Amino acid sequence: MQKRYQLHVTGVVQAVGFRPFVFKLAAQHSLSGWVSNGSDGVRIEVQGPESRLKNFSQAIRQSSPRLARIDQLTCRQIPPVHEKGFRIEPSQDRSAHHPVIGPDAAVCPACRHELFDPDDRRFAHPFISCVDCGPRYTIIEAVPYDREKTSMKAFDPCPACLAEYTSPGDRRFHSQTNCCWDCGPKLSLYDNRRNSIRAQEPIQNVRRFLKAGKIVAIKGLGGFHLACDATNASAVAQLRRRKGRGHKPFALMVASLDQASQICQVDDRQAQLLNDPASPIVLLPRLLDSCVCDQVAPNNNYLGLMLPYTAIHHLLLLDSPPLVMTSGNIAEEAIIADNDQAFAKLSTIADYFLTHDRAIRYRCDDSVARIIDGQTQLLRRSRGYTPQLIDLPAKFPPILAVGGQMKNTICFLKDDKALLSQHLGDMDNPQAYEFFQQTLEHLGDLLSFEPAGVAHDLHPHYQTTEFAQAMSVPRKIPIQHHQAHIAGCLAAHQALDEQIIGLSFDGSGFGPDNCVWGGEVFLGRLPELRRVAHFDYLPLPGSELAVKEPWRMAVSYLKKAFGPDYRKLPLPLLEEFSSKLAGIDKLIDRRINSPLTSSCARLFDAVSSLLGLCHFNTFEGEAAITLEMAMTDCDSQPYPYTLGRDDRDCYLADFTPTIKAIVDELSQGLAPGLIAARFHRTIIQLCLDLVAALAADTGITKVVITGGVFQNNFLHCRLKRLLAQAGFDVYANSLTPPNDGGISLGQAVLAAMMLQSKDHK
């Protein structure tokens, strides 16, 4: 007896080959009906014997495409109809719902095989892809996901590609990015004055340029890269100078896992992450005797490696040494995706340009990740992960969160899902702020999003705060920065109802007392978090200038610890900056442009400068990273500190004894690496003592560790392990970055919970 099922599938089910998969599955089970994309997922009607229908429904869940993720599959029985065969229907527009588009995916093994097969018609084709791989998010213009709603609409398929597209048995059946040499995008090669270099093999020419020490701007999936030979110290130094990169590490692209293993330590879990379809940059311990020159990552024990994720990259890396593959931009500007803009902005950096004529609709930097305690932790969530949804444990009203000032992302929250945008950059950069506005508009249109409220940082003068305040939205909800860190971490763990002790350590976040917070401990259950401990306040002499010049914070800590006589201390730091000390004293004593800060990151800066490791940050976090890299004897004893109470009965951590002990050991000639290790152990011991005291007071046994400071590998791993050994359950960032790239999720969740709480009263 014939029966008919109507199925609705939501999740990552568009741009992942889901309709072709359903079509083939229906044919295997000899079922009739149809499948169609809608902006609310995939809809299926299928008809046949009940046993086959049940097997069909079960197979959808068990054997869906590798890039798909099914969040919900609903099924109801409807009356049978008279029809023959199974078909793919035109897409349906249900704009009231939210689509889920798959992220861009690295070239799959099957396409790689064709790419290097001389007998294949796509041999060496730079834009090879199929239903299992290739661009998705970066080329989409509207939903539902069809070719005419992507930047591939500019390329009409040739007869051979059209035959593949319409053939149910083909791997490219309904592959929206399907193309070949005859009908796909084309590569073009230019010099930096935009003179065309006519060449039959542009990629071979680029390989030759790179081997000759040249810098090449290469248009990829989410934007331009700047590339050079990572074994050529002169080329790397030249790129660093031209780009204004300071000492910030460059990312590398290597041809294979074998090549990765020749320059870094790579275990099985790290190899798996390198090979993931998302193809992030993976931070790996570098080998001392590798061919990569030191200028790639000065004063750093790690290298950021990624494998080729497009055919262009695979072809460039043939018989090639590791290549620097860094974002195509100037300093901290947004990554460039447009050809004209690339020539306008990058011609003073790159010697040559390898471009193509497929438009990039959504710019996406490379994602950055690492394996920590056996788990993937994202440090920058962008290409390959956006726009994957984050599941939440409850349903919420629609909220837009505009993120913070640094490492900005925006978040769209509705029901039990959150969509976190790609990395957008630092909002004090005009180009990055423009990128923020464009992305908010584009994603808002794509999602047909109408927020009930907009969440923003508590800081009144952030560009994102001012933007939110100017929006025509019913409610504007300010969220404290460090509470957003904690909420974002808990949301990603689906642990919003837990009573927690939250450690939120970073560089800066505006506090309701008008001070710059950054070494904060909270207690409670979302959305009610109470500040219960913090680092002692110190002046930040020169305000933002002190963030760029860590020696200023070192002087601030010395002045607090030793009083006016600190200048008599026999420290190289004080000798080096002796001519500037009177000015710093004036700033601190008269509280001129010297806001108070409790920042943990600024304490790291101060110690790094005291040890002579880093007096100037050429990139965010450089002093702290240098301090971590310098550590030796990591099992050494911590320094003393005091744990008192402030006037609001919060625990107050005072590091005056720590600074005095460090100065004493410096005067004795103790190696900076030993002092660095003891300092790290001090921060860990403080955390353990605080958590133990708060747990004794409250009985709470769940702990959150979050904020940019916990990007420190040693601090993160050792503290997490010791807390677990002491019987605590520890939540740390994994799906979202511990830095400010994760706070928009926390803003959205806290704002939604606050709205719900108010509405229920």
Buried (B, 14 or more C-beta within 10 A) or exposed (E): EEBBBBBBBBBBBBBBBBBBBBBBBBEEBEBBBBBBBBBBBBBBBBBBBEEBBBBBBEBBEEEBBEBBBBBEBEBEEEEEEEEEEBEBBEBEBBBEBBBBBBBBBBBBEEBBEBBEEEEBEBEBBBBBBBBBBBBBBBBBBBBBBBBEBBBBBEBEBBEEBEEBBEEEEBBBBBBBBBBBBEBBBEBBBBBBEBEEBEBEEBBBBBBEBBBEBBBBBBBBBBBBBBBBBBBBBEBBEBBBEBBEBEBBBBBBBBBEBEBBBBBBEBEEEBBEBBBBBBBBBBBBEBBEEBEBBEBBBBBBBBBBBBBBBBBBBBBBBEEBBBBBBBBBBBEBBBBBBBBEEBBEBBBEBBBBBBBBBBBBBBBBBBBBBBBBBEEBBBBBBBBBBBBBBBBBEEEBBBBBBBBBBBBBBBBBBBEBBBBBBBBBBBBEBEBBBBBBEBBBEBBBEBBBBEBBBBBBBBBEEBBBBBBBEEBEBEBBBBBBBBBBBBBBBBBBBBBBEBEBBBBBBBBBBBBEEEBBBBBBBBBBBBBEBEBBBBBBBBBBBBBEEBBBBBBBBBBBBBBBBBEEEBBEBEBEBBEEBEEBBEEBBEBBEEEEBBBBBBBBBBBBBBBBBBBBBBBEBBBBBBBBBBBBBBBEEBEBEBBEBEEEEEEEEBBBBBBBBBBBBBBEBBEEEBBBBBBBBBBBBBBBBBBBBBBBBBBEEEEBBBBBBBBBBBBBBBBBBBBBEBBEEBEBEBBBBBBBBBBBBBBBBBBBBBBBBBBBEEEEE
